[in-house]
Amino acid sequence: MAQPKTREIVERGIPILALTLLFLLGYLTLQPFLPAIVWGCILSVCLRPFHDRLKSRFKGHAFWPTFISASLMTLVFVIPVSGLSFALVTFLPDLMLWVSQARIPLMSPDDFDSVTGDPVTGELTIIWNELLADLQSIRQQFGLEFRPVVTWLVAEGRLIGVFVLEFVLGVFVATALLHRARPISEGFRQVAENVGGSFAGEMIDRAVITVRATVFGVLGSAAAQSAVATIAFVIVGAPHWPILALLTFLLAMIQIGPVLVWLPLSVWLWSNDQQTASIFMALWGLFAVGFSDNVVKTLVVSKGSSLPSILAFLGAIGGFLTWGIMGIVLGPVVIAVCYQLVLKWVTTERVDSAH
């Protein structure tokens, strides 16, 4: 009696084990491309309404809407990212040279007193010089180690090669998904509803709305702020302005704000006797950059986006630690979807309990 039961368990367990191993092998194969695949799915979800409108204009033909969508993604994402990556490549040698050759001048208390006549300020100068001496010691101690660290980051590809490749592959994935958007979405919804019923369909709808709102809210706001700030960077002649634009975008993404870019730049311009450019940079950053952020977020919040800033920050940092720079883009979107799905689930549970 035990033998047939054991045989039945083995016969049922072997196919399950084989499928598990097959899915595991598939995951291990696609794991290096997982950020690009997720990015492609996000792009396809965001561009689906635009693609559907194009398809209706072309009377159902799929080629030209797909071609236009792919060209738009290339123009908006691939070309700027490639340009920023090239600017980063050219900037790193200058950064390494500056770190290796930088010298911090010290001021003696006597010299400072002769200018100010204030002994208290002289005491502060002693403390300041001690701090600068410590910084010089740290730089001399670890300056040689800085070069291989930067070289490792570049060789790792997190900052340049893989980052651009992931964006390009994401555009390819999004193009393929948009080309077959209707059957893919219907098949995915059918599988989800077979597993979770109508509730799974509602969760899919909420996830789609959240992805679009988060991309246009968080990513759109960061892109708008960096674009508006870049105008001022070019006008004032800021050195390595593409790097400043990239830093503006990243700081806006992690919800810290681009003030950490344009304010030091304004101070640097003032210290270099460019008072007019410094004042212009400060006013532009305070009003124009801040206004662009408020406009984008107001438009998106009115459509139902409500991701807390702390979750966006944690999502960006966690995404960076998990997937590299691409994770700064993906992290807030993934966290936003999880957050909204949990809210939907909890709200549904409360309604069911009330009934």
N, C-alpha and C positions, 0 to 999 in steps of 0.2 A: 504493500500500500504506500509505503514511504518512497519507493523507487519511482512510480509514475509522478508523484507530486514533485520530487526533486527534478525529474526530467522536464516537467512543465515549467518550473522556475528557471531552469537553464535555458530552455527554448525561448522564454519571454525575455530573459535577461540579456542574452547575447545580442539581439537586435538593438536593445536600448544602449548597451555598452558600445556597440559599433557606431550608432548614431552620435553618442556622446563624444567618442574619439574623433569622428568625422567633423563635428562642429568645432571641437577643440583645435584640430589641425587647420580648419578654415579660419578660425580666429587668429591663430598664431601666424598664418600666412598674411592676413589682412591687417594685423595689429600695427605694423609700421605706417600703414596708410589710414589708420583710424581717424586722426585729426582731419585729414583731407576729405574722408568720406562724410564725417559729421558736418564739416563746413559746406560740402556740396549739398547735403540734405537741407541745411539751413537756408542756403541760397535759393534752392528750388522752391522751398515753401514760401519764401518772401516774394519771389518773382512769379509765382503761379498766377495771381490775378492779372498781372501785366501780360504774361504769356497768353492767357486765355482771351484777353481783349484783342491782342494781335491775331490770334487764331481766328476769332470771329470776323475780323476785318479781311483776312485772307480766305474767308469762306471754308474754314476747316482744314486748309493745307498746313502741314506741320513744319515743312522745311524752313520757310522764310521766318516765321515767328521764332523758331529755335535759333536760326542764324542771327537774327537781330538781338535776341536775349544773350547769346554767347558773346556777340560783339560788345554789347553794353557791359557785361561782366568783365570782359577783357579791358575795356576802356576805364572802368571805374576801379577795378581791383588790381589786375595783373600789372598794368603799366605803372601806376603809382608805386606799388610795392617793389617792383623791379628797380625803379629809379631810386627809391629810398635805400634799397639794399646796396646799390652801386655807390650811393653817397656814403653809406656806412663803411663800405670797404675802403674808400678813399680817406675817410676820416680817422680810422683806427691807427694807421701809421703816425699821423700827426699827434694823436692822443698819446701813443706810446712814447713818442719823442719828447712831448711836453712833460710827461711824468718823469722820464729819465733825466731831463736836463733842467727841470724847474728849480729855481733858487728863490727862497723867501727872504727878502732883506729884513734885517733886524734894526731897530732904532734904540739907541741908548737912552737911558733916563735923562742924562745930562743934556743931550741934544733936544729931547722932547721938552724939558723944562725951559731951555733957552727960547723955545718957540712959544710955549704957553705960560710959563711962569707959575705953574700950578704944581706944587709938590705932590698933591694927592693924585693928580693925573700921572705924575711920574711913577708913583707906586703901581698904578694900574698898568703902566707901560711895562714895568718889570714882570708883572704877571703875564701880560700879553706876550712878551718876548720868550718867557719860559714855555708858554703854550706853543709858540711857533718853533722853538727849539725842539720840543718833543715831536712836533709834526715833521720837522726835518729829519730827526732821528728815525722816525717810523718810515719815512720815504726812503732814506738811505738803507735801512735794514731790509725793507720789503720791495724796493724798487726793482731789483733783479727778478724777483718772483712775479712781478706784475706782467712782464712780457709773456712768459709762457702761459699765464692764466688767460690773457686775451687771445693768444694764439690757439689755446685749447678750445675757447668758446667759438672761435671762427671755424676751427677744424671740426668741431662737434656739429656744426651746421645749424645750430639752434637759431643763430642770429641772421644767417644769410642763406645758404644753399637750400637747406630743407624747408626753411620758412617760405621762400619763393616757390619751391616745388610743391609744397602743400597748397598754396593758393592756386597754382595752375591746375593741379589735379582736382582741387575742389570745384573749379570752374568746369572741368571736363565732366565730373560727376553730376553737377547741377544741370549741365546741358543734356546729358543722357536722361536724367530724370524728367526734365521738362519736356523732352521730345516724346516721352511715353507717360506723361503725367496722369492722364485719366485712368488707364488700366492699372498703373502701379498704385495710385491712391485708392481706387476701388478694391483692388485685391488686398491691400494692407488693411483697409477698413473691414473687409469681410472676415479676414483672419482674426482681427481684434474683436469683432462682435461675436464671432463663433466662440471665442474664449471667454470674453467678459460681458457679453450681451450689450444692451443699449447703453449701459453705463460706460463701457469701453469706447463707444462711439462719441459720447459726450466728452470724455477725457481727451480724445483725439482732437475734437474741435477746440477745446480749451488750449491744448498744446500748440495747435497751429496759430491761434490768435496770440498766444504769449510769445511765440517765436518771432512773429512779425512785429509785435509791439516792442519787444526788447531790442531787436536789431535796429529798428527805426528810432527807438528811444535812446538806448545806451550807445550803440555804434554810430547812429546818425548824429547824435549830439556831439560825440567825440570828433567825428569827421567834420562837422560844421565848425566846431571851435578851432580845430587845427587848420582848416581852410581859411577861416577869417584871420587867424593869427598869422598865417603864412604871408598874407598880403602885407601886413605890417613888417614882418621880418625882411621881406624883399625891399620894401620902401626905405627902411632905415639902413639897408646894406649889412645886415647881420651876417657874420661869418658862419659858414656851414649851416645855412638856414634850413636845408632839408632835414638835418639832424634835429634841429629845434622843432620843426614841424612834427617829426616822429615822436619826440619827447612830449610835445603837447597832446598828441593823440593818445599816447599811452597813459599819461597822467589823467586825462579826462576819462579814459576807460576805467581806471581803477578808482575813480571818484575822488581823487585828491585835488584835481583842478590844475589848469594850465598857468595859474598865477606863479607857480614855482619856475616857470620858464620866462614869461615876459617881464616879471618884476626884476629878477637878477639881470636880464638883458638891459632893462631901462637903467639900472644902477651902473652897469658897465659902460653904457653909452655916456652917462653923465660924468663918470670918472675919466673918460677919454675926450672931454671937452666937446661933447655933442649934445648940448643941453636941449636944443629944439627936438632932435630925434628922440631923446630920452623922454621928454614930456609927451611927445606924440605916442610913443610906445606905451607909456603908462596909461594915457587916456584911452587909447585903442583897446588895450587889454582889459581895462576896467569896464568899459561901456560896450564896445562892439563884440568882443569875445563873450562876455557875460550875457549880452542880449541874444546872441545866436543860440547859446545853451538854453536860455529860458524859452525862446520861441519854439525850438524843436521839442523840448520836453512838454511844453503846454499843449502842443498839437497832438502828441502821442498819448499823454495822460488822459486827454479828453476821449481817447478811443479805448481806454481801459487798461493801460499799462500801469502797474503799481508794484515795481520791484524795489524793496528798501535799499538804500544806498550801501548799507553795511553788507548785505548779501551780494550786491554787485561787486563790491571791493573784494570780499572773500572769494567770490567766483573767479574774478580776474587773477588774483594771486594764486589760488589753488589750481586754476587752469594753467598758469605759467609753470608752476612746479611740476605739473603732470605732463603737459604737452609742449612745453617751450613757449615761445612768443605767440604761436598760433593759439595757445590756450588762453591768452589774455582776451582774445576775441570770442572763443568758444565758451569759456567758463561762465560768464554772466548769463549767456543764453541758456545753457544747461541748467544752471541754478534757478533761473527764472521759471523754466518749464516745471522743474520739480516743485518749486514753491507754489505755483498756481495749481498744479495737480493735487498737492496736499490740501490746499485750501478748498478746492472743489470737492475732494473726498470728505473732508471734515464737515463741510456745509451740507452735503448730501446725507451724511450720517445723522446730523442734527435734525434735518427735516424728516427723515424716516422715523427717528425716535419720537418726534413730536406727534406724528400721525399714529 
